[in-house]
Amino acid sequence: MKASEAVIDILKDWNIKHVYGYPGDSVNNLIEGLRKAEDDIRFIQVRHEEVGALAASAEAKLTNHVGVCLSIGGPGAVHLLNGMYDAREDGAPLVVITGQVSQDLVGTDNFQEVNLERMFDDVAVFNKRVTSGELVQPLLKQAFKEATTHNGVAVLTIPDDVFKESVKKDKLRSTVQSNYRLFPEKEDVAQAAKLLQQAEKPVILAGRGALSAREQLEEFAQKIAAPVVVSLPGKGVLPDEHPYNLGNLGQIGTKPSYEAMEETDLLILVGTGFPYRDFLPDDVPAIQIDIDPAKIGKWYPTEVGLVGSSEEILARFNEQLSYKKNRSFLDACQKNMANWWEHVDKIAEAKEGEALQGPQVMHELNRVVEDDAILSVDVGNVTSWFAGFFRMTNQDFVISSWLATMGCGLPGAISAKLTNPEKQVWAICGDGGFSMGMQDFLTAVKYQLPVNILVFNNEKIGMIKYEQEQMGNIPYQTDLQGMNYAEFAKISGGEGYKVTTQEELQVALESAKANNKPTIIDVDIKERAPLPGKIEWNQARSYSKHMLKKLIEGEGNFDMPPLKTVLKRLF
């Protein structure tokens, strides 16, 4: 068989259902193999390779299974880099196959030749160029194993003439994956249990690594009487309105979560590498649970590090720990959170006759999103509004959390619908992020993917504008050229709705929910700062006098008592 056919066999062995990419000269022989295998593997032709890599990365995050993308060498491979770094930073297993000039031309500075091994060296955990057809199978098998073992990016560069070589069935390496368990030493578990029993004000900070342990986390929080604060990728680990959930932490966080961190006497980190040290407590002992030993103590000095899965370790604690009777701290945090929801509801209420704002749009979106929907969230002000105003129940969501690349919303929605065709899929995008990859709305149309894309349109790169103001600068080049994205959707073969009022928004959301076409809802919104849950003076003081007055007289005052006051009332 040909080396290109051997690649297809290995993709089938790894149960790969989608390959994202763009055809071209140095991969055309592989594209032919994919054409013949289209009943088993769908090649998704994107309009830009960056979208292909971001979509493959999103698929890996949503399925916990390796994603695959491919491109030609040279310019196509360069375009993949953003999605590859997104996968690396978020720990998503990704296999990348790129073409290259013919083997006899490598190193001659030939047309479209790029030194791909050097270019990919930083982003990849495995990065090899195939020098003969016989090496295609063992190296590609190893690429899959490296990607899944390390939750990273594995790259195989294959010159176009190698795809045409005849090869025999490889017997050197198999696709078998070994299962194994990590569990901490008994002494470490005992030390952690002692800290848990002694703590009067424990707080749990849960991240993406806790998403598969919702049941165990809920029981653990109940037993030790601890509120749960979530990192952005951990949003959804408990429903947002769960009585133990204090919401997100940091710039996109809630006031109750910030204040709980200021009061805690024990921090319990579960499946998170939360990096923003300023939002974590000072001089408080910490227990950290993580599957990766390298993450223990990386961002916060831990008293006890427990290496293993969140499910198993929390389940072990749940068996050993007794139900804590003193629940005063938890009660105070819950009262604080109830006050916070009242504050949020006031912001999210649409004012009659006034232009829509981001929080109000999120509030309306809550009404139509199904309980098991998938949300693909872009980066920018919409991230803040989603974190603070969209109340997740059992939905799943995907985002570029660590790299935080704009333009991830649409690719994530495409992969979400391909992998979960029966589920409702929403992309939540700012006009800046969406316009970075809007050409691939055509991909959704081509493959008849009825995704709903909500574009928050203020004709600005809003978050950057406020960052410039925070630095004391006059905003510069943050205005965007206006665009009617609803008309673009219709021209592209989808459906589009232009929205300027709450009534139009409600109609558009219901219509998008009911139709069976890729849809863009283009919502004109009024400018609004992406305010954090706890406004610090050093953030506010750099704003202009106008902005400072707005902060102090608006959300800066918070119509709710601080946690310290609530604690005094309850203790």
Secondary structure, DSSP 8 states (H G I E B T S, - for coil): -BHHHHHHHHHHHTT--EEEE---GGGHHHHHHHHHTTTTSEEEE-SSHHHHHHHHHHHHHHHSS-EEEEE-STHHHHHHHHHHHHHHHHT--EEEEEEES-GGGTTS--TT---HHHHHTTTEEEEEE--SGGGHHHHHHHHHHHHHHHTSEEEEEEETTGGGSB-----S-------------HHHHHHHHHHHHH-SSEEEEE-GGGGGGHHHHHHHHHHHT--EEE-GGGTTSS-TT-TTEEEE-STT--HHHHHHHHH-SEEEEES-----GGGS-SS--EEEEES-GGGTTSSS--SEEEES-HHHHHHHHHHH----S--HHHHHHHHHHHHHHHHHHHHHS--TTS---HHHHHHHHHHHS-TT-EEEE-SSHHHHHHHHH---SS-EEE---SS--TT-HHHHHHHHHHH-TTS-EEEEEEHHHHHHSGGGHHHHHHTT---EEEEEE-SB-HHHHHHHHHTT----S-B-----HHHHHHHHTSEEEEE-SHHHHHHHHHHHHH--S-EEEEEE--------SS--HHHHTTS-HHHHHHHHHTGGG-SS--HHHHHHHH-
